[in-house]
Amino acid sequence: MLGRMVDKFASVTLDDVRNAQKTLSGVARVTALEGSRHLSSLVGAPVHFKCENLQRTGSFKLRGAFVRIAGLSEQERAAGVVAASAGNHAQGVALAASLLGVRATVFMPVGAPLPKVAATRDYGAEVRLHGQVVDETLRAAQEYAVATGAVFIHPFDHPDVVAGQGTVGLEILEQCPEVGTIVVGIGGGGLAAGIAVAVKALRPDVRVVGVQAAGAAAYPPSLAAGRPVAIEAPSTMADGIKVGRPGDVPFGIIRELVDEVRTVSEDALSRALLLCLERAKLVVEPAGASPVAALLSEPEAFEGPVVAVLSGGNVDPLLMQRILTHGMAAAGRYLSLRLRLTDRPGALALLLGVLSEVDANVLDVSHVRTDPRLGLTEAEVELHLETKGPEHCARVAQALGEAGYAVIG
């Protein structure tokens, strides 16, 4: 019955996904399924990570890009392919085209992270930097396709791409036959749609839950309207799912087959990335950590066993540094405060002694004496501390108060 429903509503079928799996044999890795003891204890059921962050090029995008390009005619291949992306799709197209002997041109925003630009070039594509935002880059790539005859490879809005991404779903069912819920991030929707097609055709009882960043959540209003709706100025650190409008192809599938779409905050994304790094020893980008963010935000809402798809691990080191700091703050492990003290020799040493007594790690300290707001004998100190959590933060504040220090903020 469900198989017929998939055929009726979707432009992608289980057979398409199975054929894509054959096409990807020997090309895409069957990525590992790793258990998470910490999340399992929170959810009250086994939780596993599907590690697409360990896929070739660092994300699931190779799957769809390779299937799409492999399906081109000889004439189309001879014309080359073109894509637009800030990172993961760029690398997937570059490697897929290289493996298939097809010339690839990839347009990337001027501000794209340098490691992603370098990786795309290393995979064999010609990179052209154009535009400040992805929409401008996308238009440039489409204009290039019209002018040159190159085939435009869309990051999510094509049946072949969705079928390729759906192979993740087949692998999950093979690796975790008892799975009860699959949680996956949603940007344009290609990955979630592909997984839903594969999983619902074989195991209609499995819940498929999509996750979007709250600041870039185009699916909830689109699902409410019954059609893809564009949102203005999507904003999130998770650039892999920062898409302003659902794709037509994946939207039709997600509307019928995905059980629920949730949203998560930036704080939750930061905490999720930190958890993946510290507990699972996995480098995951914010978009890839979105399923983990959903589990952390409301663990009781998910019926196990749960598989969380870590869709990618391509995170710029500078962004990673900022996110980890944000994640520590969100988890109550990073405390910033200002206070005033009497400006006399040894005053700062006494303050640091108080912090040492309560085992707070001082990451940074700045000492201001010349602000006109300060009295003649006053100094202001700004501190950045690493703590062990919210309870430890409270103990630090209590110790400072008992020592006579007035915290300004």
N, C-alpha and C positions, 0 to 999 in steps of 0.2 A: 504493500500500500504506500509506504513512505517513498519507495523507489519511484513509483509513478508520480507522487507529489513533487519530488525533486525534478523529474523530467518536465512536469507541467510548468513549474514556476521558474526553473533555473535554466540559464543558457549553458550550464556546465553539469555534466552527469558523472556518476561513479565510474563509468567506463572511460570517460575523458581523464579522470584522475589516475585510474589504473594505467592507461596508456602513457600518461605523463611520467608515472613511476618507472616504466620500462625505458622511456627516453632518457631519464636521469640516471639510470643504472651505470655505475662507474664514473659518474660526473659529480653528483651531489653526495655528500656523506650522509649515512644514516646516523644522525646525531644521538648522543647519549641521553638516557633518561636517568637523572640523579635524584635520590631521595633527599628531603629536607626534614631533619628531625625537629628543628625549631618550629617550622610552620606546621608540621604534623601535630605537634603538641598544642598549638594554638587552635587549629581547626578541629582537632579531636578525631582525625582520620589521616591516613597516609597522604602526603603531598609530595609530588615529584616535579622536577624541572625538566622540560624538554629543551635541550641546550642548543638551540639554533644560533646562539652567540658563538658556538664553536664550528659552525658551518664554514665552508670555503667562502672567502671574502668577508667573513664575520657576521653574516646575517642570512635569513631565509631567502633573500631576494634573488640569489643565483637560480633557485628552482624555477620560478616563473619566467625569468629572463631567458634561460636556456631553452625551455619548452617553446616559448614564443618564437625565438630566432630559429630554432631547429625546424619549426613548421613553415618557414618561408620557402617560396619557390626559388629555383636557381637564379631566375631573373631578379627577384627581390634581393637575394643575398648579394648579387653582383652590384646592386645600387648602394649597398651599405645600410647601416642602421644609425639612428640618432636617438638620444634620450636626454632628459633633463632631470637633474637630481642634486640634492645637497650632500649626498653621501652613499647610502646603502644601495639604492637602485643603480647609481652610477657604477659602482664597483661590480655589481652583479651583471650588468649589461656588458661592461668592459671584458670581464673574464669569459662570459658566455660567448661573446662574439669572437674573442681570440681563440677559444677552443674549437669553434666551428669555422674558423678561417674567414670571418666576415669583418669588413672594415667598420669601426665604430667611432662615432663622434659624440661626445658627451658634453652638454652645456651644464655648467655649475654656477651658482651665484658668486659674485665677486668676493663675498665674505665667507665662503665655504672654508671649513677648517683645513689647514694645510696638509695634515696627515691623510685626509680623505682625498684631496686633490692628487697628492703624490701616489697614493695607492691606486687610484683610477688610471693614472698614466702608466704605472708599473704593470697593470693588467693588460695594457696594450691599446687603450683608447686615446684618441686625440681629445684633449680637454680644452674647451673654450669657456672662459669666464665672462659671464654676462648677467647684468641685472643685480639689484640689491636683494630682491626676494624671489622665492621659487616661482611665483606666478609670472614674473618678467622673464625668468630663465626658460620657463615652459613655452612661452610665446615665441621666444627666439629659436628654440629647438623645432617648433612646429613650422615656423617660417623657413627654416633651413630645410626641413623635409620637403616642403612645397617647391622650393627653389632647386633642389638637387635631385629629388626623386628618392632620397633615402627613406627607409621605412621607420616611422616613429614607433618606438617601443614604450608603451604607456606603463607606468609603474604598477597599476592595479586594475585598470578598467578595460580588460580584454579577457575573453574566455580562456585562452591558452595560458595566460598569466595566472588566473585563478586556479586552473587545473594543476599547474605546477606547484603552486603554494599548497594545494590540497593534499599533496603527498606527505606533508607533515602529519595530517590526520591519519592516514593509513599507517604510518610508522607508530603513532601513539597507540592505536588499537593493537598492533602487533606486539609492542613492548609492554603495554599495560592493559591486558584484555578486560580487567575488572574495573576500569576507569568509570567513575560516576559523573565527574564534571571536568570539562576542559575550559580553561580560562585563557583568553588570548587578547592582546592589544589590537585596537582598531584605529587605523588612520583613514585611508581611502576604502579599506575593507577587503582587499584581495586575499589576505591570509585567513581571516576569520571566515570569509565566504567559502574558500576552498576547503578548509577543515570541516565546516558544517556540511558541505555536500558529501564528503567522504564518510564522515562519522554518522550522520543521520541516516544515510542509506544502509549502513551496516548495523548500527546500534542506535535505533531511534530513542532509546531510553536515556542515553547520555546527554546531559545538559551541556550546551555550549554557551559560555558567557563571554561577551565582548567587553573590553575596557577602553575608555577614552579619557584623556586628560580633560579636566573640567573646563580649562580655558580654550580648548580646541575640540569641543564636543559637537560635531555636526550631525551625528546620527540620532540622538534623542529628538530634536525638532524635526528631522527628516522622517523618522518613523511615525511621529505624531501626525505629520502632514500627508504621509503616504507616498511621498516622492522625495528625491534628493533636494535638500535645501542648503544653500550656501550661507555660511556665517561670516561676518565681517571680522577681520583682524584676529585670527586665531592666535593665541599666545600660550606657550608652554615651553619648558626646557626640553621636553621630549620631542625633538624635531622629527624623529622617525614616524610619529603619528600626528604631526601638526598639519592637518589637511582641512581646508576650508569647506570642501563639498564632497560628499560620498560619490564614488563611482557608480554609474548607472548599472553596470553588470553586477558588481558585488552587492549593491543595495537591494536589488530584487531578491537575491539569495538570502541575505541577512534578514530581510523583512520576514521571510517565510520560515527560515530554518534556525536562526539564532534565538535562543530562549530569552536572553536578557542582555541589555547593554548598560553597564555601570560607568560612573565617572569617578575619578580620583583627583585629589588635590596635589599641588606641587610639593607640599610637605610630605605627603604619603609617597610620592615618587622618590624623593630624596632618601627617606627612610628605607625604602625598598632596595634602592641601589646600594646603600650602605650595608644592608643585611646580606645581599648577595655576595658582596665583597668579603665581609668579615666572617660570615657563617658558612657560606658555600664555596668560598675562594674562587668566585666566578666574576669576571669583569663583564658587566652588563650595562648597556646604555639606558637612559631613562625610559625610552619607548619599550625596550625589552623588559624593563622591570615593572611595567604597568600592571601585569597580572598579579605580581607579588604585592604591589601597593593595594590592590583590591582585597587580597587575602588579609593583609595587615589591618585594613580599615574595618572590615566586618567579617572576621573569620568564621563566625557561626552561620553565615549565609550560604556556605558551600558544602554540598554533600560529597563525601569522599567515596573512593579515592579521587584525589584532585591532581590534574596535570596542568601546571602553569607553563605556558610557552614563553621562553626567554628568546624573543625574536631576533635580537642582535646585540653585538658587543662593541660596536664601533663608536667609541666616545672619545672626544678630543681631550687630551690630558689637562688642559687648562680648565675646560668645563668640568671635568671630573673633580678637580681640586675644589672648585666652587660648590659643586653639588654635595661633595662629602662634608664640607663645612656646614652647608645648609641642613644636610641630613643629621649631622651630630646635634645641631641646634634643635631640630624638630624632635629628636629623640631625647632632649633634655640633657645632652652630654657636652654642650658647648654653651658657655655662659659669658655674656658681655655685660660689663657694668662700669659705672663711673662713681667715684667717691672723692670727697675732699678730706685733706689731712693738714695738720700743721706743718709748715715748711721749715723743718729743722734737720740737722744732720742725723741720719739713722732712721728717719721716719718711714722711708720706703722699705728699709730692711725689716722694720717691725711689722709692717703690713704684710710683707711676703712671708714672714714667720708665722703669722696667723693662718695664712692660706696653706702653708706647709703642714701645720698642725692638723688641718682637716683634709689633707691629702688631695688638694686641688692642684692640678698641673697648670702652671702659668705658661701660656703660649706666646703672649705678647703683652707688653706694658708700655704705656706712654705717659710722660710726666710733664704737666703744663704748669708754668709759674707766672706767665705774663698775660694771661687773659684779664681784661678789665673788670670782669665779674668777680674776680678773686680779691680777697682782702690782702693786705700787705704781708701777712704771715701765713697765707694759705697757698696750697698747691692742689691741683686736681690730677687725679690718676685715672686713666682708662685701662681696664684689664680685659683680656680675653683668656678664658680659662677652659680647660678640658675637665669635665666631671664624669661621674659614673652613672648619671641619670637624674631624674627629677628630685628624688629624695636627697641625693647628695647635693644638688643645687640649693635645696632648702637649708641643709646643714651649713653650707658655706655662708649663705646670707645670715643665718642665725649667729654664726661665729663672728662675723664682721660686726654685727650689731652689738653683741656682748662685749666686743673689744672697743666699742665706742666710735665705730666708723659709720657715718651716715651715707647710705647708698643713694646716689642721685638718680640713676637709671641703669 
